[in-house]
Amino acid sequence: MPIWFSSMTAGLCALTTKAPSEGTFKAGLCPGGANIQCCQKPDTSTSPAASAPKPADPFVEYVRRLYGLAKQYGGERPANQLVMEWLRHEEYNDLQWKALIGGVDDEFTDYVEKAGVRSIATFRDPEYGLDVKASHLGACMNGVFLKGPAAGTATNRADVAGWGGDWMTFYGEWRRDHDKQPSGGKYCRDHMANADDTTFKLRDLVEDADCYNIGRRLRANPSLSIADEVEENLASGYKSRMKRFVDGRFGSPSNAQAIAKSMLLPGNDVLVNTGRIRLVQQAGGLFVKLPLWLSDEDMNDLTKGFADRLFEIVRLEDAAW
């Protein structure tokens, strides 16, 4: 938040966080010499802070170069999709991911490699100072772009590629730790989207939110560029990322609770059903209690904790900006 100099006390400027409005100072009232800045609004367009490189700038340029190569490459797939595939191709292109959302264009991967592009694994998030994992961001975004958001309180493969997959493994971790913390709701409020070493830590939620927000916009507006969307998100969009994600995907606390429950229970997609069991057992052990076997009371407690934590994060974001 910028600090402006607004008034003088004993020859010194008093500090305020509010920028001076037009006409705040009259000619002749500014002190001279070193205190002249007290009556001037800094030119932020040329200030060192404005012009200094930001930690995420190399990633923005990286995505822009990938987008340019994707446009040159052509092919049947949209350039935005090709960039997402490149971002995920090293870590999220195994048999499970190919079954979930499809494989990447291997010829485009070769094309980028021949152009001498080297992968960027992580970049620094401007809001939380976390190292965002580019491959997870690309895989999740690819899922949203290809499958689109589910309707109502239903869930689909786009969810599994992002927040839903993290939620499934987080459930397994709760069951693993159930003896220490019987309440799923409290486990969510204490551990979900925190700095803890869980499969649904804050970094994961940041990636899930950004991939949903950007992927959804690119799916709805094919003329948009992933390079521009990433740049905008890292320049200012991050200030409202959680609100846009939670409002767009969940809407209300009651809907969030229903969607979280839907993500844990069997549906019509056999692949997602089998994948859910695998992810829960991967985190909670072979003999973990599956979500289907939870009592209504335990399921309601768990999913309410999920919704409470999500909307708490939105409130904290609002308060920060």
Secondary structure, DSSP 8 states (H G I E B T S, - for coil): ---EEEEEETTEEEEESS---TT-S-TT-S--GGGGGGGS---TTTSHHHHS--TTHHHHHHHHHHHHHHHHH--SS-HHHHHHHHHHTTTS-SHHHHHHH----HHHHHHHHHTT-----EEE-TTT--EEEHHHHHHHHHHHHHH---STT---HHHHHTHHHHHHHHHHHHHHTTTT---HHHHHHHHTTSSSSSTT-HHHHHHHHHHHHHHHHHHH-TTS-HHHHHHHHHHTGGGGHHHHHHHHHT-SHHHHHHHHHHHHS--S-HHHHHHHHHHHHHHH-TT---GGGS-HHHHHHHHHHHHHHHHHHHHHHHHH-
